[in-house]
């Protein structure tokens, strides 16, 4: 049971991270497009979609990337999994929107945003795993140690 709780917490954390990034992208689009205050829910909705895409990606990562460390995964494959996570959410939104939804534009946006988010996630994860050099004072001498 602890294993499932850990996976659920990880999916929520990744979803929140992607949601924050997608919210920021939505705010940037809002500012660039020069939309008025009536369109403020757009970034919130984009953040929600980012959360769902991040959670879907986390599930895909748990299945497809099982038993591999981040340094063993390729960036293109990781980005493809992120695009797939975005497309899964796009499909769910398309079904909820009903007929007449513009799937080509939505699929492109969701797939691209998912791929970029996944690539950024892998870069950050690899950076966090890198050993850090520390300076340690040992008997009056400065020694560099790696953790």
C-alpha positions as CSV (number, residue, x, y, z in Angstrom):
1,X,0.0,0.0,0.0
2,X,2.9,2.4,0.7
3,X,4.1,1.9,-2.8
4,X,0.8,3.1,-4.3
5,X,0.6,6.1,-2.0
6,X,4.1,7.1,-3.0
7,X,3.2,6.9,-6.7
8,X,0.0,8.9,-6.1
9,X,2.0,11.6,-4.3
10,X,4.5,11.7,-7.1
11,X,1.8,12.0,-9.7
12,X,0.2,14.9,-7.8
13,X,3.5,16.6,-7.3
14,X,4.4,16.3,-11.0
15,X,0.9,17.4,-11.9
16,X,1.2,20.5,-9.7
17,X,4.6,21.3,-11.2
18,X,3.3,21.0,-14.8
19,X,0.1,22.9,-13.8
20,X,2.2,25.8,-12.5
21,X,4.3,25.9,-15.7
22,X,1.2,25.7,-17.9
23,X,-0.5,28.4,-15.9
24,X,2.6,30.6,-16.4
25,X,2.4,29.9,-20.2
26,X,-1.3,30.7,-20.1
27,X,-0.6,34.0,-18.4
28,X,2.1,34.8,-21.0
29,X,-0.3,34.0,-23.8
30,X,-2.9,36.3,-22.1
31,X,-0.4,39.1,-22.0
32,X,1.0,38.7,-25.5
33,X,-2.5,38.4,-27.0
34,X,-3.6,41.5,-25.1
35,X,-6.8,39.9,-24.0
36,X,-9.0,41.7,-21.5
37,X,-9.8,40.7,-17.9
38,X,-12.8,38.6,-19.0
39,X,-10.4,36.0,-20.4
40,X,-8.6,35.5,-17.0
41,X,-10.0,32.0,-16.6
42,X,-8.0,30.9,-19.6
43,X,-4.7,30.6,-17.7
44,X,-6.5,28.8,-14.8
45,X,-8.0,26.3,-17.3
46,X,-4.6,25.9,-19.0
47,X,-3.0,25.2,-15.5
48,X,-5.7,22.6,-14.8
49,X,-5.0,20.9,-18.2
50,X,-1.2,21.0,-17.3
51,X,-2.0,19.3,-14.0
52,X,-4.0,16.6,-15.7
53,X,-1.3,16.1,-18.4
54,X,1.5,15.9,-15.7
55,X,-0.5,13.3,-13.8
56,X,-1.1,11.3,-17.0
57,X,2.6,11.6,-17.9
58,X,3.5,10.3,-14.4
59,X,1.3,7.3,-15.0
60,X,2.9,6.7,-18.4
61,X,6.4,7.1,-16.8
62,X,5.5,4.5,-14.2
63,X,4.6,2.0,-16.8
64,X,7.1,2.8,-19.6
65,X,10.1,3.9,-17.6
66,X,10.0,1.3,-14.9
67,X,13.2,0.3,-13.3
68,X,15.3,2.9,-15.2
69,X,17.2,5.8,-13.7
70,X,16.9,9.3,-15.2
71,X,20.4,9.1,-16.6
72,X,19.5,5.9,-18.5
73,X,16.5,7.5,-20.3
74,X,16.9,9.4,-23.6
75,X,15.6,12.9,-23.9
76,X,13.6,12.2,-27.1
77,X,11.8,9.2,-25.7
78,X,11.0,11.1,-22.5
79,X,9.7,14.0,-24.6
80,X,7.6,11.6,-26.7
81,X,6.1,10.2,-23.5
82,X,5.3,13.7,-22.4
83,X,3.6,14.4,-25.8
84,X,1.6,11.2,-25.3
85,X,0.5,12.4,-21.9
86,X,-0.7,15.7,-23.4
87,X,-2.5,13.9,-26.2
88,X,-4.3,11.6,-23.7
89,X,-5.7,14.7,-21.9
90,X,-6.5,16.3,-25.3
91,X,-8.5,13.2,-26.2
92,X,-10.4,13.4,-22.9
93,X,-11.1,17.2,-23.5
94,X,-12.2,16.5,-27.1
95,X,-14.7,13.8,-25.9
96,X,-16.0,16.2,-23.2
97,X,-16.3,19.1,-25.7
98,X,-18.3,17.0,-28.1
99,X,-18.4,17.2,-31.9
100,X,-16.9,20.3,-33.5
101,X,-13.8,20.4,-31.4
102,X,-10.7,21.5,-33.3
103,X,-8.5,18.4,-32.6
104,X,-5.7,19.4,-34.9
105,X,-4.9,22.6,-33.1
106,X,-5.6,21.2,-29.6
107,X,-3.6,18.1,-30.3
108,X,-0.7,20.1,-31.5
109,X,-0.7,22.4,-28.5
110,X,-1.2,19.7,-26.0
111,X,1.4,17.4,-27.6
112,X,4.0,20.2,-27.9
113,X,3.4,21.5,-24.3
114,X,3.6,17.9,-22.9
115,X,6.9,17.3,-24.8
116,X,8.4,20.5,-23.6
117,X,7.3,19.9,-20.0
118,X,8.6,16.3,-20.0
119,X,12.0,17.4,-21.5
120,X,12.2,20.1,-18.8
121,X,11.3,17.6,-16.1
122,X,14.1,15.2,-17.2
123,X,16.7,18.0,-17.3
124,X,15.7,19.1,-13.8
125,X,15.7,15.5,-12.5
126,X,19.1,14.8,-14.0
127,X,20.5,18.0,-12.5
128,X,19.1,17.0,-9.1
129,X,20.8,13.6,-9.3
130,X,24.3,15.0,-10.2
131,X,26.8,14.7,-7.4
132,X,27.8,18.0,-5.9
133,X,31.3,18.8,-5.2
134,X,31.9,20.1,-1.7
135,X,34.9,21.7,-0.1
136,X,35.8,20.1,3.2
137,X,38.4,21.5,5.6
138,X,40.6,18.6,6.7
139,X,43.5,19.3,9.0
140,X,44.1,22.7,7.6
141,X,43.9,21.5,4.0
142,X,41.1,22.1,1.6
143,X,39.9,18.9,0.1
144,X,37.1,18.5,-2.6
145,X,34.7,15.7,-1.9
146,X,31.9,14.4,-4.1
147,X,28.6,13.1,-2.6
